[in-house]
Amino acid sequence: MSDANARIQAEIESQPVVLFMKGTPVFPQCGFSARVVQILSHLGVPFKGVNVLEDMEIREGIKAFSNWPTIPQLYVKGEFVGGCDIAMEMFQSGELAQLMKDNGVETKAEA
């Protein structure tokens, strides 16, 4: 496992919900990242944001790690969920809130 992959794996395992994003949860630096932050915040889900703009190795490595070409990327309990469009669809259908509950992640609001 490369150093980048090991660091990515460590980030994913560090919290139940991890979002690889452009910017930070407080200051997202792209609309897609901002949208996923809004969704998670609406659900009241505590999550860790990993700013890929601070580390090019992580920025490129996460795409290969997940076999997903775009950022943001959402992980729940170590499993890749998807990017902005998938998170949005799952949020609107209620699947994202259910996924959180199924994985023992507290939510404060329903979709």
MMTF fields as JSON, N, C-alpha, C and O atoms, coordinates in Angstrom:
{
  "mmtfVersion": "1.0.0",
  "mmtfProducer": "UNKNOWN",
  "numBonds": 443,
  "numAtoms": 444,
  "numGroups": 111,
  "numChains": 1,
  "numModels": 1,
  "chainsPerModel": [1],
  "groupsPerChain": [111],
  "chainIdList": ["A"],
  "bondAtomList": [4, 2, 8, 6, 12, 10, 16, 14, 20, 18, 24, 22, 28, 26, 32, 30, 36, 34, 40, 38, 44, 42, 48, 46, 52, 50, 56, 54, 60, 58, 64, 62, 68, 66, 72, 70, 76, 74, 80, 78, 84, 82, 88, 86, 92, 90, 96, 94, 100, 98, 104, 102, 108, 106, 112, 110, 116, 114, 120, 118, 124, 122, 128, 126, 132, 130, 136, 134, 140, 138, 144, 142, 148, 146, 152, 150, 156, 154, 160, 158, 164, 162, 168, 166, 172, 170, 176, 174, 180, 178, 184, 182, 188, 186, 192, 190, 196, 194, 200, 198, 204, 202, 208, 206, 212, 210, 216, 214, 220, 218, 224, 222, 228, 226, 232, 230, 236, 234, 240, 238, 244, 242, 248, 246, 252, 250, 256, 254, 260, 258, 264, 262, 268, 266, 272, 270, 276, 274, 280, 278, 284, 282, 288, 286, 292, 290, 296, 294, 300, 298, 304, 302, 308, 306, 312, 310, 316, 314, 320, 318, 324, 322, 328, 326, 332, 330, 336, 334, 340, 338, 344, 342, 348, 346, 352, 350, 356, 354, 360, 358, 364, 362, 368, 366, 372, 370, 376, 374, 380, 378, 384, 382, 388, 386, 392, 390, 396, 394, 400, 398, 404, 402, 408, 406, 412, 410, 416, 414, 420, 418, 424, 422, 428, 426, 432, 430, 436, 434, 440, 438],
  "bondOrderList": [1, 1, 1, 1, 1, 1, 1, 1, 1, 1, 1, 1, 1, 1, 1, 1, 1, 1, 1, 1, 1, 1, 1, 1, 1, 1, 1, 1, 1, 1, 1, 1, 1, 1, 1, 1, 1, 1, 1, 1, 1, 1, 1, 1, 1, 1, 1, 1, 1, 1, 1, 1, 1, 1, 1, 1, 1, 1, 1, 1, 1, 1, 1, 1, 1, 1, 1, 1, 1, 1, 1, 1, 1, 1, 1, 1, 1, 1, 1, 1, 1, 1, 1, 1, 1, 1, 1, 1, 1, 1, 1, 1, 1, 1, 1, 1, 1, 1, 1, 1, 1, 1, 1, 1, 1, 1, 1, 1, 1, 1],
  "groupList": [{"groupName": "MET", "atomNameList": ["N", "CA", "C", "O"], "elementList": ["N", "C", "C", "O"], "formalChargeList": [0, 0, 0, 0], "bondAtomList": [1, 0, 2, 1, 3, 2], "bondOrderList": [1, 1, 2], "singleLetterCode": "M", "chemCompType": "L-PEPTIDE LINKING"}, {"groupName": "SER", "atomNameList": ["N", "CA", "C", "O"], "elementList": ["N", "C", "C", "O"], "formalChargeList": [0, 0, 0, 0], "bondAtomList": [1, 0, 2, 1, 3, 2], "bondOrderList": [1, 1, 2], "singleLetterCode": "S", "chemCompType": "L-PEPTIDE LINKING"}, {"groupName": "ASP", "atomNameList": ["N", "CA", "C", "O"], "elementList": ["N", "C", "C", "O"], "formalChargeList": [0, 0, 0, 0], "bondAtomList": [1, 0, 2, 1, 3, 2], "bondOrderList": [1, 1, 2], "singleLetterCode": "D", "chemCompType": "L-PEPTIDE LINKING"}, {"groupName": "ALA", "atomNameList": ["N", "CA", "C", "O"], "elementList": ["N", "C", "C", "O"], "formalChargeList": [0, 0, 0, 0], "bondAtomList": [1, 0, 2, 1, 3, 2], "bondOrderList": [1, 1, 2], "singleLetterCode": "A", "chemCompType": "L-PEPTIDE LINKING"}, {"groupName": "ASN", "atomNameList": ["N", "CA", "C", "O"], "elementList": ["N", "C", "C", "O"], "formalChargeList": [0, 0, 0, 0], "bondAtomList": [1, 0, 2, 1, 3, 2], "bondOrderList": [1, 1, 2], "singleLetterCode": "N", "chemCompType": "L-PEPTIDE LINKING"}, {"groupName": "ARG", "atomNameList": ["N", "CA", "C", "O"], "elementList": ["N", "C", "C", "O"], "formalChargeList": [0, 0, 0, 0], "bondAtomList": [1, 0, 2, 1, 3, 2], "bondOrderList": [1, 1, 2], "singleLetterCode": "R", "chemCompType": "L-PEPTIDE LINKING"}, {"groupName": "ILE", "atomNameList": ["N", "CA", "C", "O"], "elementList": ["N", "C", "C", "O"], "formalChargeList": [0, 0, 0, 0], "bondAtomList": [1, 0, 2, 1, 3, 2], "bondOrderList": [1, 1, 2], "singleLetterCode": "I", "chemCompType": "L-PEPTIDE LINKING"}, {"groupName": "GLN", "atomNameList": ["N", "CA", "C", "O"], "elementList": ["N", "C", "C", "O"], "formalChargeList": [0, 0, 0, 0], "bondAtomList": [1, 0, 2, 1, 3, 2], "bondOrderList": [1, 1, 2], "singleLetterCode": "Q", "chemCompType": "L-PEPTIDE LINKING"}, {"groupName": "GLU", "atomNameList": ["N", "CA", "C", "O"], "elementList": ["N", "C", "C", "O"], "formalChargeList": [0, 0, 0, 0], "bondAtomList": [1, 0, 2, 1, 3, 2], "bondOrderList": [1, 1, 2], "singleLetterCode": "E", "chemCompType": "L-PEPTIDE LINKING"}, {"groupName": "PRO", "atomNameList": ["N", "CA", "C", "O"], "elementList": ["N", "C", "C", "O"], "formalChargeList": [0, 0, 0, 0], "bondAtomList": [1, 0, 2, 1, 3, 2], "bondOrderList": [1, 1, 2], "singleLetterCode": "P", "chemCompType": "L-PEPTIDE LINKING"}, {"groupName": "VAL", "atomNameList": ["N", "CA", "C", "O"], "elementList": ["N", "C", "C", "O"], "formalChargeList": [0, 0, 0, 0], "bondAtomList": [1, 0, 2, 1, 3, 2], "bondOrderList": [1, 1, 2], "singleLetterCode": "V", "chemCompType": "L-PEPTIDE LINKING"}, {"groupName": "LEU", "atomNameList": ["N", "CA", "C", "O"], "elementList": ["N", "C", "C", "O"], "formalChargeList": [0, 0, 0, 0], "bondAtomList": [1, 0, 2, 1, 3, 2], "bondOrderList": [1, 1, 2], "singleLetterCode": "L", "chemCompType": "L-PEPTIDE LINKING"}, {"groupName": "PHE", "atomNameList": ["N", "CA", "C", "O"], "elementList": ["N", "C", "C", "O"], "formalChargeList": [0, 0, 0, 0], "bondAtomList": [1, 0, 2, 1, 3, 2], "bondOrderList": [1, 1, 2], "singleLetterCode": "F", "chemCompType": "L-PEPTIDE LINKING"}, {"groupName": "LYS", "atomNameList": ["N", "CA", "C", "O"], "elementList": ["N", "C", "C", "O"], "formalChargeList": [0, 0, 0, 0], "bondAtomList": [1, 0, 2, 1, 3, 2], "bondOrderList": [1, 1, 2], "singleLetterCode": "K", "chemCompType": "L-PEPTIDE LINKING"}, {"groupName": "GLY", "atomNameList": ["N", "CA", "C", "O"], "elementList": ["N", "C", "C", "O"], "formalChargeList": [0, 0, 0, 0], "bondAtomList": [1, 0, 2, 1, 3, 2], "bondOrderList": [1, 1, 2], "singleLetterCode": "G", "chemCompType": "PEPTIDE LINKING"}, {"groupName": "THR", "atomNameList": ["N", "CA", "C", "O"], "elementList": ["N", "C", "C", "O"], "formalChargeList": [0, 0, 0, 0], "bondAtomList": [1, 0, 2, 1, 3, 2], "bondOrderList": [1, 1, 2], "singleLetterCode": "T", "chemCompType": "L-PEPTIDE LINKING"}, {"groupName": "CYS", "atomNameList": ["N", "CA", "C", "O"], "elementList": ["N", "C", "C", "O"], "formalChargeList": [0, 0, 0, 0], "bondAtomList": [1, 0, 2, 1, 3, 2], "bondOrderList": [1, 1, 2], "singleLetterCode": "C", "chemCompType": "L-PEPTIDE LINKING"}, {"groupName": "HIS", "atomNameList": ["N", "CA", "C", "O"], "elementList": ["N", "C", "C", "O"], "formalChargeList": [0, 0, 0, 0], "bondAtomList": [1, 0, 2, 1, 3, 2], "bondOrderList": [1, 1, 2], "singleLetterCode": "H", "chemCompType": "L-PEPTIDE LINKING"}, {"groupName": "TRP", "atomNameList": ["N", "CA", "C", "O"], "elementList": ["N", "C", "C", "O"], "formalChargeList": [0, 0, 0, 0], "bondAtomList": [1, 0, 2, 1, 3, 2], "bondOrderList": [1, 1, 2], "singleLetterCode": "W", "chemCompType": "L-PEPTIDE LINKING"}, {"groupName": "TYR", "atomNameList": ["N", "CA", "C", "O"], "elementList": ["N", "C", "C", "O"], "formalChargeList": [0, 0, 0, 0], "bondAtomList": [1, 0, 2, 1, 3, 2], "bondOrderList": [1, 1, 2], "singleLetterCode": "Y", "chemCompType": "L-PEPTIDE LINKING"}],
  "groupTypeList": [0, 1, 2, 3, 4, 3, 5, 6, 7, 3, 8, 6, 8, 1, 7, 9, 10, 10, 11, 12, 0, 13, 14, 15, 9, 10, 12, 9, 7, 16, 14, 12, 1, 3, 5, 10, 10, 7, 6, 11, 1, 17, 11, 14, 10, 9, 12, 13, 14, 10, 4, 10, 11, 8, 2, 0, 8, 6, 5, 8, 14, 6, 13, 3, 12, 1, 4, 18, 9, 15, 6, 9, 7, 11, 19, 10, 13, 14, 8, 12, 10, 14, 14, 16, 2, 6, 3, 0, 8, 0, 12, 7, 1, 14, 8, 11, 3, 7, 11, 0, 13, 2, 4, 14, 10, 8, 15, 13, 3, 8, 3],
  "groupIdList": [1, 2, 3, 4, 5, 6, 7, 8, 9, 10, 11, 12, 13, 14, 15, 16, 17, 18, 19, 20, 21, 22, 23, 24, 25, 26, 27, 28, 29, 30, 31, 32, 33, 34, 35, 36, 37, 38, 39, 40, 41, 42, 43, 44, 45, 46, 47, 48, 49, 50, 51, 52, 53, 54, 55, 56, 57, 58, 59, 60, 61, 62, 63, 64, 65, 66, 67, 68, 69, 70, 71, 72, 73, 74, 75, 76, 77, 78, 79, 80, 81, 82, 83, 84, 85, 86, 87, 88, 89, 90, 91, 92, 93, 94, 95, 96, 97, 98, 99, 100, 101, 102, 103, 104, 105, 106, 107, 108, 109, 110, 111],
  "secStructList": [7, 7, 2, 2, 2, 2, 2, 2, 2, 2, 2, 2, 2, 2, 1, 1, 3, 3, 3, 3, 3, 1, 5, 7, 1, 1, 1, 5, 1, 1, 2, 2, 2, 2, 2, 2, 2, 2, 2, 2, 2, 2, 2, 6, 7, 7, 7, 3, 3, 3, 3, 4, 4, 4, 7, 2, 2, 2, 2, 2, 2, 2, 2, 2, 2, 2, 6, 7, 7, 1, 1, 7, 3, 3, 3, 3, 6, 6, 3, 3, 3, 3, 7, 2, 2, 2, 2, 2, 2, 2, 2, 2, 2, 6, 2, 2, 2, 2, 2, 2, 2, 2, 6, 6, 7, 7, 7, 1, 1, 7, 7],
  "xCoordList": [0.85, 0.0, 0.899, 1.827, 0.614, 1.419, 1.188, 0.226, 2.091, 1.956, 0.629, -0.051, 0.266, -0.997, -2.175, -3.094, -2.159, -3.253, -3.347, -4.444, -2.195, -2.19, -2.767, -3.527, -2.417, -2.94, -4.439, -5.181, -4.886, -6.316, -7.077, -8.116, -6.556, -7.2, -7.286, -8.307, -6.218, -6.22, -7.279, -7.953, -7.436, -8.467, -9.857, -10.701, -10.088, -11.398, -11.75, -12.911, -10.734, -10.962, -11.017, -11.378, -10.661, -10.551, -11.903, -12.002, -12.938, -14.278, -15.313, -15.019, -16.527, -17.563, -17.941, -18.235, -17.934, -18.299, -17.157, -16.77, -16.627, -15.502, -15.855, -16.334, -15.609, -15.849, -14.538, -13.975, -14.057, -12.914, -13.483, -14.333, -13.006, -13.652, -12.635, -11.477, -13.097, -12.285, -12.658, -13.788, -11.692, -11.944, -12.227, -11.886, -12.856, -13.18, -14.686, -15.383, -15.203, -16.644, -17.113, -18.237, -16.272, -16.631, -16.49, -17.23, -15.541, -15.282, -15.059, -13.93, -16.15, -16.012, -15.55, -15.947, -14.712, -14.18, -14.655, -14.038, -15.75, -16.437, -17.896, -18.23, -18.751, -20.182, -20.599, -21.514, -19.939, -20.303, -19.953, -20.729, -18.766, -18.38, -19.337, -19.748, -19.693, -20.617, -21.966, -22.577, -22.423, -23.723, -23.71, -24.658, -22.646, -22.58, -22.454, -23.046, -21.699, -21.61, -23.0, -23.374, -23.767, -25.14, -26.006, -26.756, -25.899, -26.699, -26.353, -27.242, -25.064, -24.644, -25.021, -25.429, -24.885, -25.243, -26.748, -27.177, -27.542, -28.999, -29.394, -30.294, -28.717, -28.995, -28.428, -28.756, -27.578, -26.965, -25.911, -25.656, -25.291, -24.301, -22.925, -22.448, -22.283, -20.911, -20.011, -20.121, -19.123, -18.25, -16.912, -16.766, -15.944, -14.613, -14.445, -14.678, -14.041, -13.725, -12.229, -11.438, -11.842, -10.431, -10.255, -10.797, -9.492, -9.291, -8.233, -7.039, -8.692, -7.756, -6.919, -5.912, -7.316, -6.54, -5.22, -4.303, -5.13, -3.908, -2.861, -1.713, -3.235, -2.316, -2.594, -3.557, -1.739, -1.95, -1.891, -2.57, -1.091, -0.994, -2.338, -2.769, -2.981, -4.311, -5.339, -6.219, -5.238, -6.2, -6.228, -7.302, -5.072, -5.023, -5.224, -5.852, -4.686, -4.751, -6.156, -6.477, -7.019, -8.379, -9.16, -10.028, -8.863, -9.559, -9.238, -10.125, -7.978, -7.572, -8.066, -8.501, -7.999, -8.391, -9.829, -10.13, -10.712, -12.143, -12.579, -13.698, -11.679, -12.017, -13.184, -14.099, -13.12, -14.155, -13.42, -12.543, -13.756, -12.914, -13.097, -12.307, -14.115, -14.405, -14.386, -14.449, -14.297, -14.342, -15.505, -15.652, -16.325, -16.149, -16.447, -17.082, -15.955, -16.215, -16.606, -15.908, -17.733, -18.283, -18.07, -18.352, -17.564, -17.37, -18.154, -18.139, -18.844, -19.568, -19.1, -19.221, -18.567, -18.05, -17.077, -17.119, -16.221, -15.172, -15.595, -14.758, -16.87, -17.37, -17.609, -18.171, -17.176, -17.396, -18.871, -19.445, -19.487, -20.899, -21.041, -21.825, -20.279, -20.355, -19.981, -19.452, -20.274, -19.984, -21.221, -22.174, -21.2, -22.272, -23.621, -24.613, -23.675, -24.959, -25.583, -26.785, -24.769, -25.278, -25.743, -26.813, -24.94, -25.333, -26.64, -27.5, -26.786, -28.006, -29.224, -30.266, -29.089, -30.199, -30.573, -31.754, -29.555, -29.816, -30.467, -31.333, -30.049, -30.644, -32.118, -32.974, -32.41, -33.783, -34.718, -35.9, -34.199, -35.039, -35.131, -35.936, -34.301, -34.276, -33.271, -33.066, -32.639, -31.675, -30.445, -29.892, -30.014, -28.8, -29.029, -28.186, -30.153, -30.486, -30.574, -30.112, -31.17, -31.292, -29.925, -29.661, -29.05, -27.691, -26.963, -26.264, -27.129, -26.496, -27.024, -26.246, -28.344, -28.95, -28.496, -28.167, -28.478, -28.066, -26.628, -26.257, -25.823, -24.416, -24.155, -23.003, -25.219, -25.072, -24.602, -24.062, -24.806, -24.416, -25.638, -26.679, -25.512, -26.61, -26.984, -26.115, -28.278, -28.765, -29.743, -30.356, -29.882, -30.773, -32.004, -32.951, -32.009, -33.142, -33.422, -32.53, -34.647, -35.003, -34.865, -34.958, -34.644, -34.523, -35.872, -35.995],
  "yCoordList": [-1.177, 0.0, 1.245, 1.353, 2.164, 3.383, 4.245, 4.051, 5.198, 6.114, 6.874, 7.044, 7.327, 8.054, 7.156, 7.586, 5.917, 4.992, 4.719, 4.63, 4.585, 4.339, 5.542, 5.374, 6.748, 7.962, 8.103, 8.502, 7.776, 7.827, 6.823, 7.151, 5.61, 4.573, 5.023, 4.818, 5.636, 6.129, 7.209, 7.232, 8.105, 9.15, 8.52, 8.902, 7.559, 6.9, 6.188, 6.154, 5.618, 4.874, 5.776, 5.317, 7.062, 7.951, 8.404, 8.765, 8.391, 8.841, 7.989, 7.425, 7.89, 7.125, 7.736, 7.006, 9.07, 9.741, 10.677, 11.56, 10.463, 11.258, 11.763, 11.011, 13.055, 13.668, 14.229, 15.165, 13.649, 14.206, 15.303, 15.049, 16.527, 17.681, 18.75, 18.704, 19.711, 20.888, 21.96, 22.448, 22.321, 23.265, 22.541, 21.37, 23.26, 22.711, 22.771, 23.478, 22.041, 22.129, 23.557, 23.919, 24.358, 25.744, 26.631, 27.602, 26.294, 27.108, 26.209, 26.068, 25.591, 24.761, 25.627, 26.786, 25.062, 25.836, 25.334, 25.621, 24.585, 24.284, 24.01, 23.593, 24.247, 24.091, 22.677, 22.475, 21.695, 20.303, 19.906, 19.234, 20.333, 20.069, 20.771, 20.201, 22.012, 22.771, 22.068, 22.044, 21.503, 20.819, 19.615, 19.416, 18.811, 17.634, 18.07, 17.442, 19.128, 19.669, 20.091, 19.821, 20.75, 21.171, 19.966, 19.994, 18.918, 17.705, 17.101, 16.81, 16.913, 16.301, 17.189, 16.693, 18.486, 19.42, 19.396, 19.445, 19.321, 19.247, 17.993, 18.031, 16.889, 15.642, 15.651, 14.784, 16.633, 16.697, 15.641, 15.231, 15.195, 14.132, 14.727, 15.575, 14.294, 14.732, 14.059, 12.856, 14.834, 14.26, 14.968, 16.083, 14.289, 14.857, 15.256, 14.451, 16.502, 16.963, 16.871, 17.312, 16.297, 16.229, 17.125, 16.849, 18.2, 19.184, 18.68, 18.686, 18.244, 17.699, 18.793, 18.495, 20.046, 21.144, 21.365, 21.991, 20.847, 21.013, 19.952, 20.085, 18.899, 17.783, 17.128, 16.377, 17.426, 16.891, 15.363, 14.736, 14.77, 13.31, 12.689, 11.682, 13.303, 12.835, 13.165, 12.352, 14.341, 14.761, 13.777, 13.387, 13.381, 12.427, 10.991, 10.174, 10.7, 9.345, 8.882, 7.708, 9.802, 9.4, 8.96, 8.091, 9.544, 9.163, 7.724, 6.973, 7.341, 5.961, 5.022, 3.906, 5.471, 4.658, 4.174, 3.004, 5.092, 4.776, 4.377, 3.908, 4.571, 4.367, 5.28, 4.878, 6.52, 7.53, 8.804, 9.261, 9.393, 10.46, 11.858, 12.755, 12.058, 13.424, 13.541, 12.555, 14.785, 15.141, 16.113, 16.985, 16.01, 15.331, 13.835, 13.332, 13.151, 11.73, 11.48, 11.887, 10.803, 10.547, 9.09, 8.172, 8.896, 7.563, 7.464, 8.381, 6.33, 6.055, 4.704, 3.685, 4.715, 3.501, 2.755, 1.53, 3.515, 2.929, 2.565, 2.157, 2.698, 2.328, 3.574, 4.562, 3.514, 4.613, 4.674, 3.682, 5.84, 6.038, 6.63, 6.136, 7.697, 8.328, 9.79, 10.276, 10.473, 11.892, 12.728, 12.266, 13.945, 14.9, 14.424, 14.453, 13.991, 13.602, 12.425, 12.419, 11.434, 10.256, 10.656, 10.238, 11.464, 11.913, 12.693, 12.537, 13.529, 14.339, 13.439, 13.613, 12.483, 11.572, 10.755, 10.574, 10.262, 9.463, 10.3, 9.815, 11.56, 12.473, 12.707, 12.619, 13.006, 13.313, 12.126, 12.304, 10.911, 9.718, 9.202, 8.318, 9.758, 9.273, 8.158, 7.725, 7.686, 6.591, 6.976, 6.144, 8.228, 8.636, 8.62, 8.129, 9.148, 9.111, 7.666, 7.339, 6.799, 5.388, 4.72, 3.918, 5.048, 4.503, 4.89, 4.071, 6.129, 6.584, 5.784, 5.288, 5.658, 4.908, 3.457, 2.895, 2.845, 1.444, 1.226, 0.131, 2.286, 2.201, 2.792, 2.985, 3.079, 3.573, 5.006, 5.413, 5.79, 7.196, 8.023, 7.936, 8.819, 9.659, 10.701, 11.307, 10.895, 11.994, 12.798, 12.276, 14.08, 14.949, 15.333, 15.878, 15.055, 15.474, 14.398, 13.652, 14.34, 13.44, 14.157, 15.382, 13.389, 13.982, 14.494, 15.027],
  "zCoordList": [0.0, 0.0, 0.0, 0.802, -0.895, -0.977, 0.263, 1.006, 0.466, 1.591, 1.517, 2.53, 0.317, 0.152, 0.503, 1.199, 0.03, 0.34, 1.833, 2.385, 2.487, 3.929, 4.667, 5.622, 4.238, 4.866, 4.62, 5.517, 3.407, 3.088, 3.955, 4.528, 4.046, 4.864, 6.32, 6.977, 6.822, 8.21, 8.404, 9.433, 7.429, 7.521, 7.55, 8.361, 6.667, 6.574, 7.872, 8.279, 8.518, 9.757, 10.99, 12.074, 10.836, 11.993, 12.542, 13.714, 11.715, 12.099, 11.372, 10.318, 11.926, 11.208, 9.857, 8.911, 9.759, 8.507, 8.12, 8.885, 6.913, 6.416, 5.023, 4.174, 4.805, 3.51, 2.974, 3.542, 1.876, 1.17, 0.288, -0.565, 0.5, -0.114, -0.483, -0.068, -1.271, -1.585, -0.574, -0.555, 0.269, 1.333, 2.634, 2.802, 3.548, 4.86, 5.078, 4.35, 6.071, 6.334, 6.62, 6.272, 7.241, 7.542, 6.303, 6.143, 5.432, 4.24, 3.021, 2.551, 2.502, 1.3, 0.128, 0.011, -0.732, -1.846, -3.204, -4.23, -3.204, -4.462, -4.135, -3.026, -5.103, -4.888, -4.546, -3.747, -5.14, -4.885, -3.454, -2.774, -3.007, -1.615, -0.665, 0.346, -0.991, -0.151, -0.049, 1.02, -1.141, -1.141, -0.196, 0.563, -0.236, 0.639, 2.099, 2.977, 2.373, 3.732, 4.205, 5.346, 3.337, 3.689, 4.037, 5.013, 3.242, 3.466, 4.822, 5.623, 5.077, 6.339, 7.523, 8.573, 7.351, 8.42, 8.689, 9.842, 7.627, 7.781, 8.562, 9.401, 8.278, 8.983, 10.404, 11.214, 10.699, 12.019, 12.234, 13.366, 11.149, 11.214, 11.506, 10.752, 12.589, 12.801, 11.767, 11.532, 11.152, 10.131, 10.122, 10.622, 9.542, 9.381, 7.931, 7.029, 7.7, 6.363, 6.133, 6.967, 5.003, 4.623, 3.408, 2.338, 3.58, 2.526, 1.542, 1.84, 0.365, -0.629, -1.282, -1.925, -1.127, -1.719, -0.982, -1.513, 0.241, 1.031, 0.729, 1.155, 0.0, -0.204, -1.562, -1.718, -2.532, -3.89, -3.928, -4.741, -3.062, -3.025, -2.613, -3.176, -1.63, -1.209, -2.288, -2.571, -2.889, -3.916, -5.08, -5.538, -5.553, -6.655, -6.163, -6.837, -4.988, -4.455, -4.149, -4.339, -3.668, -3.305, -4.537, -4.442, -5.68, -6.916, -7.297, -7.705, -7.164, -7.455, -6.36, -6.643, -5.12, -3.964, -4.1, -3.863, -4.486, -4.576, -5.984, -6.192, -6.943, -8.349, -8.744, -9.463, -8.249, -8.495, -8.907, -8.175, -10.064, -10.614, -10.027, -10.322, -9.208, -8.762, -7.24, -6.507, -6.808, -5.4, -5.266, -6.123, -4.252, -2.973, -3.036, -3.963, -1.999, -1.837, -0.389, 0.54, -0.213, 1.114, 1.51, 0.739, 2.732, 3.293, 4.594, 5.416, 4.771, 6.005, 6.524, 5.845, 7.731, 8.374, 7.449, 7.333, 6.809, 5.974, 4.575, 3.77, 4.257, 2.937, 2.091, 2.565, 0.837, -0.094, -0.457, -0.905, -0.264, -0.587, -1.985, -2.795, -2.27, -3.582, -3.503, -2.503, -4.593, -4.692, -4.427, -3.8, -4.902, -4.629, -5.166, -4.439, -6.412, -7.01, -6.27, -6.005, -5.938, -5.228, -3.829, -3.387, -3.129, -1.793, -1.849, -0.982, -2.864, -3.01, -3.262, -2.631, -4.18, -4.471, -3.237, -2.938, -2.519, -1.322, -0.228, 0.501, -0.115, 0.866, 0.54, 1.421, -0.722, -1.122, -0.959, -0.662, -1.151, -1.03, 0.401, 0.694, 1.3, 2.677, 2.901, 4.035, 1.821, 1.942, 2.755, 3.473, 2.648, 3.354, 4.87, 5.621, 5.31, 6.742, 7.216, 8.308, 6.392, 6.757, 6.812, 7.708, 5.855, 5.852, 7.136, 7.734, 7.548, 8.791, 9.975, 10.79, 10.07, 11.173, 11.161, 12.206, 9.97, 9.85, 10.306, 10.728, 10.214, 10.6, 11.985, 12.373, 12.726, 14.086, 14.186, 15.215, 13.111, 13.114, 13.494, 12.843, 14.541, 15.007, 13.95, 13.322, 13.768, 12.926, 13.767, 14.699, 13.425, 14.182, 13.402, 13.968, 12.088, 11.261, 10.216, 9.812, 9.802, 8.712, 7.388, 7.317, 6.348, 4.99, 4.543, 3.44]
}
